[in-house]
Amino acid sequence: MSQANSAAETSAAVLGLGPMGAAIARALIDTGGKVSVWNRSAAKTAPLSEAGAIAAATATEAVTAHPIVIVCVADYAAARSVVEPATTALAEKTLVNLTNGTPQQARELSAWAAAHNIDYLDGGIMAVPTGVGQPGSFVLYSGDERAFAGARRTLTALGNAVYVGPDAGAAANYDLALLSAMYGMFAGTRHAVELVGEDGAPQFIEQLLVPFLTAMAGAVTTDASDSPLSMQATALANIVAASEGVHAASQSHLIGPMHEIYAAGAGAQLPQIVRKLAAGLG
Ligand code: NAP
């Protein structure tokens, strides 16, 4: 995807060079674009300078050189402390905040940006740092649609750029929704490993659990008419019966909500819910 961009189209400043910010900067550098980098701890700019980026002494210096500014730091308080000193330089530029946060935090930062004549996009990176810019990775964006259209070619260097709506909080909402599903998978994995035992866990995970979860991902969007609720409720009851001694947190996170879904008979509706969500991304 990145090969489609010319160097001029991928010019951007990157503020924040933790594992994710550094991966973002590298993905942009790899397209041949002009990239300025800044980080609170200046030492983190060194490997990126060697890779071709311009190390800025201040966030304002980095911002001044580019129409698009990406900030990716630990949380919104940090994001604010990074961008606020550069407020004047950010005017009439596009600020893309890829820091994880809540929809409310995104809306508040968007309002701050609007008050200072800054075009604002909020985003959620649905990849680990090594996946940034790789096939299959995607980043969610919401906020100023015109700013998204203008920045899209640059942002595509980070992965497929998916715009989810003008509400600045929408990307954070989808991001947290997807992470919620992911953490459910992790919680289930912990429960599974407790059932199997630590000794056999590595082989179990590699040879059985990953292939099974991969195959089952499709079940989220297929109708479950050949897997009736009564059958699934029995399997859940059997899991509970066999899970004596399994960490209580794993059980309550995994089994409690599923019991509620099946007790309400809503399990069969899950595919429809998923389709509705997917249509919203359209
Ligand atoms: P991180 O530990 O969340 O963030 C590290 C970055 O935040 C560093 O640049 C650090 O600067 C900066 N920072 C922290 N507090 C600061 C403050 N008060 N003022 C200025 N800068 C501050 O690691 P990360 O992996 O790079 O994550 C960045 C964002 O990407 C997070 O919102 C995370 O949720 C998101 N994300 C990460 C992953 C992942 O797998 N890593 C995946 C998806 C999304 P210093 O170097 O000076 O400490």
Residues whose N, C-alpha, C, O or C-beta is under 5 A from the ligand:
A	BS01	NAP	G16 L17 G18 P19 M20 G21 N39 R40 S41 C72 V73 A74 D75 A78 S81 L98 T99 N100 I125 A127 V128 P129
